Amino acid sequence: MSTAAVTPARTGIVLADLLPASRVRDVALVVGGAALTGVAAQIAVPVPGSPVPVTGQTFAALLVGTSLGAGRGFLSLALYVLAGAAGVPWFAGGASGVAAASFGYLIGMLLASAVVGALARRGGDRGVWRTAGTMALGSAVIYAVGVPYLALATGMSASDAIAAGLVPFLVGDALKAALAMGLLPTAWKLVGK
């Protein structure tokens, strides 16, 4: 592979594209992304007054999407959601199934992985501020699905759902975005050398 193929300025590729192309690679990346999300979901901290815990799975979902790209990221999160819905206990805190009030966030993560993957393919993970914008948009997609679902599933009003399912998570999301702002551009700099 030429040096030009891995320079951070080149768009049209994501980090996963730097690995030798094959179907085996793509399957391994999709399964690995689902497993990473499942492991990260086990980092779960209850939030007083909310049925939704703070977890590592949102960070993993956004990282999977940006690293794998829209297609593989979406498939990875689809595998994660479908397997968990079918009974694999790898949702937050070892849960599974579709009855949880937080299931809308999982659907949001599925969609967000495709959005951030598409942005990464356009260079949205190459610089600190671009990565911040990519992560912010991905988080917004997750909340745009998760918060209304929470309201419907629990009978909360819109303002109560925002108070319980959005506001307590903003600081954590900012920290996760800061971590991504350091990791992704650094990875591009390393592969560019």
matplotlib code that plots the C-alpha trace (Angstrom):
import matplotlib.pyplot as plt

x = [0.0, 1.4, 1.9, -0.7, -3.4, -3.0, -2.5, -4.9, -6.0, -7.3, -11.0, -13.1, -11.7, -12.2, -9.7, -10.9, -10.2, -6.5, -6.6, -6.3, -9.7, -11.6, -15.0, -13.3, -12.0, -15.5, -17.2, -14.6, -14.9, -18.7, -18.7, -15.9, -17.8, -20.9, -18.8, -17.0, -20.4, -21.6, -18.6, -18.8, -22.5, -21.4, -19.9, -23.2, -23.8, -27.4, -28.7, -31.0, -34.5, -33.8, -34.5, -31.5, -28.0, -24.8, -22.9, -19.9, -22.1, -22.8, -19.1, -18.5, -21.3, -20.0, -16.4, -17.5, -19.4, -16.5, -13.8, -15.8, -17.7, -21.5, -22.2, -20.1, -20.9, -24.6, -24.3, -22.2, -24.8, -27.7, -26.0, -25.6, -29.3, -30.7, -28.7, -29.6, -33.2, -33.1, -31.7, -27.9, -27.4, -25.1, -27.3, -26.5, -26.0, -26.4, -30.0, -31.6, -34.9, -36.9, -39.1, -36.7, -37.5, -34.0, -34.5, -35.0, -31.4, -30.2, -32.1, -30.6, -27.2, -27.8, -28.7, -26.0, -23.3, -24.3, -24.3, -20.9, -19.5, -20.6, -19.1, -15.9, -15.6, -15.7, -13.0, -15.1, -12.7, -9.4, -9.2, -10.1, -12.9, -14.3, -14.4, -16.2, -18.8, -19.2, -19.6, -22.1, -24.2, -24.1, -25.2, -28.0, -29.3, -29.2, -31.2, -33.6, -34.8, -34.1, -35.8, -39.2, -39.1, -38.4, -41.4, -43.7, -42.4, -42.8, -45.7, -43.5, -44.2, -41.7, -40.2, -39.8, -38.2, -35.8, -35.0, -34.5, -33.2, -31.0, -29.9, -28.1, -26.0, -24.7, -21.5, -20.7, -21.2, -18.9, -16.2, -16.8, -16.5, -13.2, -11.9, -12.8, -11.3, -8.0, -8.2, -9.4, -7.2, -4.2, -4.9, -4.9, -1.6, -0.1, -1.1, 0.0, 3.6]
y = [0.0, 3.4, 6.1, 8.2, 5.6, 6.2, 9.9, 11.6, 14.1, 11.5, 11.0, 8.2, 5.6, 4.8, 3.1, -0.4, 0.1, 0.2, -3.6, -5.9, -6.3, -9.6, -10.9, -12.5, -9.1, -7.6, -10.4, -10.2, -6.5, -6.7, -9.4, -7.7, -4.4, -6.1, -7.8, -4.6, -2.8, -5.8, -5.6, -1.8, -2.1, -4.0, -0.7, 0.5, 3.0, 3.6, 7.2, 8.1, 8.9, 7.4, 3.9, 4.4, 3.8, 5.6, 3.0, 2.5, 1.2, 4.6, 5.3, 1.9, 2.3, 5.6, 4.3, 1.3, 3.4, 5.8, 3.1, 0.6, 3.0, 3.3, -0.1, -2.3, -0.1, -0.4, -4.2, -4.5, -2.6, -4.5, -7.8, -6.4, -5.3, -8.4, -10.8, -8.9, -8.8, -12.6, -13.2, -12.7, -10.9, -8.2, -5.1, -2.7, -4.7, -8.1, -7.4, -8.7, -8.4, -5.5, -4.6, -2.2, 1.5, 2.0, 0.0, 3.2, 4.2, 0.9, 1.7, 5.2, 3.7, 1.6, 4.6, 6.8, 4.2, 4.7, 8.5, 8.7, 6.1, 8.2, 11.3, 9.5, 8.4, 12.2, 13.0, 13.5, 11.6, 13.2, 16.2, 17.1, 19.5, 17.4, 14.4, 16.5, 17.4, 13.8, 12.6, 15.3, 14.5, 10.8, 11.5, 13.7, 10.8, 8.4, 10.9, 11.7, 8.1, 7.1, 10.0, 9.7, 5.9, 6.4, 8.7, 6.2, 3.1, 4.7, 7.1, 10.0, 13.5, 14.9, 17.1, 14.3, 12.0, 14.8, 15.3, 11.5, 10.4, 13.3, 15.8, 13.4, 12.1, 15.2, 15.5, 11.8, 12.3, 15.3, 13.1, 10.3, 12.8, 14.2, 10.7, 10.1, 13.5, 12.2, 8.6, 8.9, 11.7, 10.2, 6.8, 8.6, 10.3, 7.0, 5.2, 8.2, 7.7]
z = [0.0, -0.9, 1.6, -0.2, 0.7, 4.4, 4.7, 7.1, 4.4, 2.1, 2.5, 1.1, 3.5, 7.1, 9.5, 8.7, 5.0, 5.9, 6.6, 3.6, 1.9, 2.1, 3.1, 6.1, 7.2, 6.9, 8.8, 11.5, 11.8, 12.0, 14.6, 16.5, 16.6, 17.9, 20.6, 21.6, 22.0, 24.1, 26.3, 26.6, 27.6, 30.8, 32.0, 33.4, 36.1, 37.3, 37.1, 40.0, 38.7, 35.3, 33.9, 31.6, 32.9, 31.8, 29.8, 27.6, 24.7, 23.2, 22.9, 21.4, 18.9, 17.7, 17.7, 15.7, 13.2, 12.6, 12.4, 10.2, 8.0, 7.5, 6.0, 8.3, 11.3, 10.7, 10.2, 13.4, 15.5, 13.7, 14.8, 18.4, 18.6, 16.9, 19.0, 22.2, 21.2, 20.7, 24.2, 24.2, 27.6, 26.4, 26.7, 29.6, 32.8, 31.1, 29.9, 26.7, 24.9, 23.5, 26.5, 28.2, 28.3, 26.9, 23.7, 21.7, 22.5, 20.9, 17.7, 17.8, 18.2, 15.1, 13.1, 14.6, 13.6, 10.0, 10.2, 11.9, 9.5, 6.5, 8.1, 8.8, 5.2, 4.4, 6.9, 9.9, 12.2, 10.9, 13.1, 16.7, 15.9, 13.0, 15.4, 18.0, 15.4, 14.2, 17.8, 18.7, 15.6, 16.4, 20.0, 18.7, 16.6, 19.5, 21.7, 18.8, 18.9, 22.5, 24.3, 22.5, 22.8, 26.6, 26.8, 25.0, 26.9, 30.3, 29.8, 30.7, 29.4, 26.9, 29.5, 32.0, 29.3, 28.5, 32.2, 32.8, 29.4, 28.1, 30.6, 33.0, 30.2, 28.6, 30.7, 30.1, 26.4, 26.4, 28.1, 25.5, 22.7, 24.2, 24.3, 20.7, 19.8, 21.1, 19.8, 16.2, 14.9, 16.7, 15.0, 11.6, 12.4, 13.4, 10.2, 8.1, 9.2]

ax = plt.figure().add_subplot(projection="3d")
ax.plot(x, y, z, "-o")
ax.set_aspect("equal")
plt.show()
